[in-house]
Amino acid sequence: MNSVSNESYLTTRELAELLRIKERKVYDMASAGEVPCVRVVGKLLFPRAEILRWIHAAHSGPQLAVATRYPETLVGSHDPLLEWALRESHCGLASFCDGSQDGLSQMAEGKAMVCGTHLHEDGDWNVASVRDRLGHQSVVLVEFASRSRGLIVAPSQIETVKGIDDLKGLQIAQRQTTAASQQLFKTLLERCDGLAQSMSYVNPCARTEDELGMLVFEGSADVAFGLESVARRLQLGFVPLLHERFDLVVWRKVWFDEPFQILYRFMQNDMFRRRAAEMGGYDIAALGTVRYNTPVY
């Protein structure tokens, strides 16, 4: 028996061989419209892809699970050091950073491999949020860095701004409302009587930490609630307010996939450690520490 060819179309004989039936039966099925086919210059041809789908449609019994594949994308919160590592490691991961909450939503929908997050919780960071949003899906939460966050201050305001209580009447740069840093900033303002209602924000909002600092650098804003590393790079004033933990949420099944492993190995080397020290405002001593691992039931 001749082997079935690998062409895009099967002949009558090839389809008969594939189905292990007589050619006469193939002609009968084509005439009755029971099998996908085309007729070219009087000859019957059968599109291979359509034939395979037609065969699969007749499948009965249990279906084999199809392995989930996640887009090679990092989502969630923006971080300047992580952005640099993505670029310098040549890991191949694309990035779309529009806030921690957006990132967790995209992870829940299977639209990314990795998510950066720094959601403030009572006495902790990120763990409850990841558990609530991703349920019992197989993810691991590992620390990326502890970051120094506070007030990025324009040179003209360095002598007057020493804390949040000094912001009244100033132009404040802001992030989008879904950004974890913007939510935390509003929480801090609400602790100061009447201050939250008296804030004057500039528009449009910044979508990244770097854009936030640039609004102050360019003179569009007097102050921003941002990262020490950004203030240092732009040579602006900085008033430290807290240290936050920035973590990475990773699907367990992609932990050993090449894109993430390239990035993770890069973050262990001396080049990465030197860059973190040069940027300032980062403590990476606990990098890679597992903060949450979905229980296996």
C-alpha positions as CSV (number, residue, x, y, z in Angstrom):
1,M,0.0,0.0,0.0
2,N,1.3,3.4,-0.9
3,S,1.9,5.8,2.0
4,V,-0.4,8.9,2.2
5,S,1.4,12.0,1.0
6,N,2.1,15.2,3.0
7,E,0.5,17.5,0.4
8,S,-2.2,20.0,1.4
9,Y,-4.7,18.0,-0.6
10,L,-5.4,14.2,-0.6
11,T,-6.4,12.3,-3.7
12,T,-9.3,9.8,-3.7
13,R,-6.9,6.9,-3.3
14,E,-4.9,8.6,-0.5
15,L,-8.1,9.3,1.5
16,A,-9.3,5.7,0.9
17,E,-5.9,4.5,2.3
18,L,-6.2,6.8,5.3
19,L,-9.7,5.7,6.1
20,R,-9.0,2.0,5.1
21,I,-12.0,1.9,2.8
22,K,-12.4,1.3,-0.9
23,E,-12.1,4.2,-3.4
24,R,-15.7,3.6,-4.5
25,K,-16.9,4.4,-1.0
26,V,-14.9,7.7,-1.1
27,Y,-16.7,8.7,-4.3
28,D,-20.1,7.8,-2.8
29,M,-19.3,9.9,0.4
30,A,-18.2,12.9,-1.7
31,S,-21.3,12.7,-3.9
32,A,-23.5,12.6,-0.8
33,G,-21.7,15.6,0.8
34,E,-20.5,13.5,3.7
35,V,-16.8,14.4,3.4
36,P,-15.0,17.8,2.8
37,C,-13.9,17.9,-0.8
38,V,-13.3,20.2,-3.9
39,R,-13.5,19.4,-7.5
40,V,-10.8,20.8,-9.8
41,V,-10.8,20.1,-13.6
42,G,-13.0,17.1,-13.0
43,K,-10.8,15.6,-10.3
44,L,-11.8,15.2,-6.6
45,L,-9.4,16.6,-4.0
46,F,-9.7,16.5,-0.2
47,P,-8.2,19.4,1.9
48,R,-6.0,17.6,4.4
49,A,-6.6,20.0,7.3
50,E,-10.4,19.8,6.9
51,I,-10.3,16.0,6.6
52,L,-8.3,15.8,9.9
53,R,-10.9,18.2,11.6
54,W,-13.7,16.0,10.1
55,I,-12.1,12.9,11.6
56,H,-11.6,14.6,15.0
57,A,-15.2,15.7,15.1
58,A,-16.2,12.0,15.0
59,H,-14.2,11.4,18.2
60,S,-16.0,9.7,21.0
61,G,-15.0,8.8,24.5
62,P,-12.8,10.8,27.0
63,Q,-10.9,13.8,25.6
64,L,-7.3,14.2,26.4
65,A,-6.4,17.4,28.3
66,V,-4.6,20.0,26.2
67,A,-1.6,21.5,28.0
68,T,-2.1,25.2,28.7
69,R,0.3,27.6,27.1
70,Y,0.7,31.0,28.4
71,P,1.9,34.0,26.3
72,E,5.5,34.9,27.0
73,T,4.5,38.2,28.6
74,L,5.2,39.9,32.0
75,V,2.3,42.0,33.2
76,G,1.4,43.9,36.4
77,S,3.2,46.7,38.1
78,H,6.1,48.6,36.5
79,D,9.5,48.5,38.1
80,P,12.6,50.3,36.6
81,L,15.1,47.6,37.7
82,L,12.9,44.8,36.4
83,E,12.4,46.6,33.1
84,W,16.2,46.9,32.8
85,A,16.6,43.1,33.6
86,L,14.0,42.1,31.0
87,R,16.0,44.1,28.4
88,E,19.5,43.1,29.4
89,S,18.8,39.4,30.0
90,H,17.4,38.9,26.4
91,C,14.9,36.5,28.0
92,G,12.3,37.2,25.3
93,L,9.5,38.1,27.7
94,A,7.4,41.0,26.4
95,S,6.0,43.4,29.0
96,F,2.7,45.2,29.5
97,C,2.6,46.9,32.8
98,D,-0.6,48.6,33.8
99,G,-0.8,48.0,37.5
100,S,-0.8,45.2,40.0
101,Q,-4.6,44.6,39.9
102,D,-4.6,44.6,36.1
103,G,-1.8,42.1,36.1
104,L,-3.5,39.7,38.5
105,S,-6.6,39.9,36.3
106,Q,-4.6,39.0,33.2
107,M,-2.9,36.1,35.0
108,A,-6.3,34.8,36.1
109,E,-7.4,34.9,32.4
110,G,-4.2,33.0,31.3
111,K,-2.8,36.0,29.4
112,A,0.7,36.1,30.8
113,M,3.5,34.0,32.3
114,V,4.6,36.4,35.1
115,C,3.1,39.3,37.0
116,G,4.8,42.0,39.1
117,T,2.9,43.1,42.2
118,H,3.2,45.3,45.3
119,L,-0.2,45.3,46.9
120,H,-0.2,46.5,50.4
121,E,-2.0,44.3,53.0
122,D,-2.3,44.4,56.8
123,G,1.1,43.3,58.0
124,D,2.1,41.8,54.6
125,W,2.3,42.4,50.9
126,N,0.7,40.5,47.9
127,V,-0.1,37.1,49.5
128,A,-3.8,37.6,50.3
129,S,-4.4,39.4,47.0
130,V,-2.8,36.6,45.0
131,R,-4.7,33.9,46.9
132,D,-8.0,35.8,46.5
133,R,-7.6,36.5,42.8
134,L,-6.0,33.3,41.6
135,G,-7.7,30.9,44.1
136,H,-6.1,27.5,44.1
137,Q,-4.4,27.8,40.7
138,S,-0.8,26.6,40.6
139,V,1.3,29.7,41.1
140,V,4.3,30.7,43.2
141,L,4.9,34.1,44.6
142,V,8.6,35.0,45.0
143,E,10.3,38.2,46.2
144,F,12.0,40.5,43.6
145,A,13.1,43.3,45.9
146,S,12.2,45.6,48.7
147,R,11.8,49.1,47.4
148,S,12.1,52.5,49.1
149,R,9.0,54.6,48.3
150,G,8.2,58.2,49.3
151,L,7.8,61.7,48.0
152,I,9.7,62.7,44.9
153,V,10.1,66.4,45.3
154,A,10.9,69.2,42.8
155,P,14.0,71.3,43.6
156,S,11.9,74.3,44.3
157,Q,10.0,72.4,47.1
158,I,12.9,70.5,48.8
159,E,13.1,73.0,51.7
160,T,9.3,73.0,52.4
161,V,8.2,69.3,51.8
162,K,9.3,67.1,54.7
163,G,6.3,64.8,54.8
164,I,2.7,64.2,53.6
165,D,1.4,67.0,55.8
166,D,3.3,69.5,53.7
167,L,1.5,68.7,50.4
168,K,-1.5,71.0,50.7
169,G,-1.6,73.5,47.8
170,L,1.0,71.7,45.7
171,Q,0.6,70.1,42.3
172,I,0.7,66.3,42.7
173,A,1.6,63.9,40.0
174,Q,-0.6,60.7,40.0
175,R,-0.7,57.2,38.7
176,Q,-3.8,55.5,37.2
177,T,-6.5,54.7,39.8
178,T,-5.8,50.9,39.5
179,A,-2.1,51.3,40.3
180,A,-1.2,49.9,43.7
181,S,0.9,52.9,44.6
182,Q,-2.0,55.3,43.9
183,Q,-4.3,53.3,46.1
184,L,-1.6,53.3,48.9
185,F,-1.0,57.0,48.5
186,K,-4.8,57.7,49.0
187,T,-4.8,55.5,52.1
188,L,-1.9,57.5,53.5
189,L,-3.7,60.8,52.7
190,E,-6.9,59.7,54.4
191,R,-5.0,59.3,57.6
192,C,-4.3,63.0,57.6
193,D,-7.5,64.9,58.5
194,G,-9.0,66.6,55.4
195,L,-5.9,66.3,53.3
196,A,-7.2,63.8,50.8
197,Q,-10.0,66.2,49.7
198,S,-7.7,69.2,49.3
199,M,-5.2,67.5,46.9
200,S,-4.6,69.1,43.5
201,Y,-3.6,66.5,40.9
202,V,-2.1,67.1,37.5
203,N,-3.3,65.3,34.3
204,P,-2.8,63.1,32.5
205,C,-1.8,60.4,35.0
206,A,1.5,58.5,34.6
207,R,1.4,54.9,33.6
208,T,4.8,54.0,34.9
209,E,7.2,54.9,37.8
210,D,9.5,56.6,35.3
211,E,6.7,58.7,33.8
212,L,5.7,59.7,37.3
213,G,9.1,61.0,38.1
214,M,9.4,62.8,34.7
215,L,6.3,64.9,35.6
216,V,8.2,66.3,38.5
217,F,11.5,66.6,36.5
218,E,9.8,68.6,33.7
219,G,8.0,70.9,36.1
220,S,4.5,69.7,35.5
221,A,4.1,68.7,39.1
222,D,5.7,69.6,42.5
223,V,5.6,66.2,44.1
224,A,4.9,62.6,43.3
225,F,4.5,59.5,45.4
226,G,7.2,57.4,43.8
227,L,10.4,55.4,44.1
228,E,13.8,56.5,45.5
229,S,15.5,55.0,42.5
230,V,13.6,57.3,40.1
231,A,14.3,60.4,42.3
232,R,18.0,59.6,42.4
233,R,18.3,59.0,38.6
234,L,16.5,62.4,37.9
235,Q,18.5,64.1,40.7
236,L,15.3,65.2,42.5
237,G,14.5,65.5,46.2
238,F,13.2,62.5,48.0
239,V,11.4,62.0,51.3
240,P,11.3,58.3,52.3
241,L,8.0,57.1,53.7
242,L,8.1,53.3,53.6
243,H,9.6,50.1,52.2
244,E,7.4,47.9,50.1
245,R,7.9,44.4,48.8
246,F,7.7,43.9,45.1
247,D,7.0,40.3,44.2
248,L,6.7,38.2,41.0
249,V,3.7,35.8,40.5
250,V,4.7,32.9,38.3
251,W,2.8,29.9,37.0
252,R,4.5,26.8,38.5
253,K,4.3,25.0,35.1
254,V,6.4,27.7,33.4
255,W,9.0,28.2,36.2
256,F,11.5,26.0,34.2
257,D,10.5,27.3,30.8
258,E,13.4,29.0,29.0
259,P,12.1,32.7,29.0
260,F,11.6,32.8,32.8
261,Q,14.7,30.8,33.6
262,I,16.9,33.1,31.6
263,L,15.5,36.1,33.5
264,Y,15.7,34.4,36.8
265,R,19.3,33.3,36.3
266,F,20.2,36.8,35.2
267,M,18.8,38.2,38.4
268,Q,21.3,36.1,40.3
269,N,24.4,37.5,38.7
270,D,26.8,40.2,39.7
271,M,25.8,42.5,36.9
272,F,22.2,42.6,38.3
273,R,23.4,43.2,41.8
274,R,25.6,46.1,40.7
275,R,22.8,47.7,38.8
276,A,20.5,47.5,41.8
277,A,23.1,49.2,44.0
278,E,23.7,51.9,41.4
279,M,20.1,52.7,41.0
280,G,19.6,53.0,44.8
281,G,16.5,52.4,46.8
282,Y,16.5,48.6,46.3
283,D,17.3,45.8,48.8
284,I,17.6,42.5,46.9
285,A,19.0,40.4,49.8
286,A,15.8,38.3,49.8
287,L,15.5,38.0,46.0
288,G,13.9,34.6,45.1
289,T,12.4,34.0,48.6
290,V,9.1,32.1,48.2
291,R,6.4,34.2,49.8
292,Y,3.4,32.0,48.8
293,N,3.1,28.7,47.0
294,T,-0.4,27.4,46.1
295,P,-1.1,24.2,48.2
296,V,-1.4,21.0,46.2
297,Y,-4.6,19.2,47.1
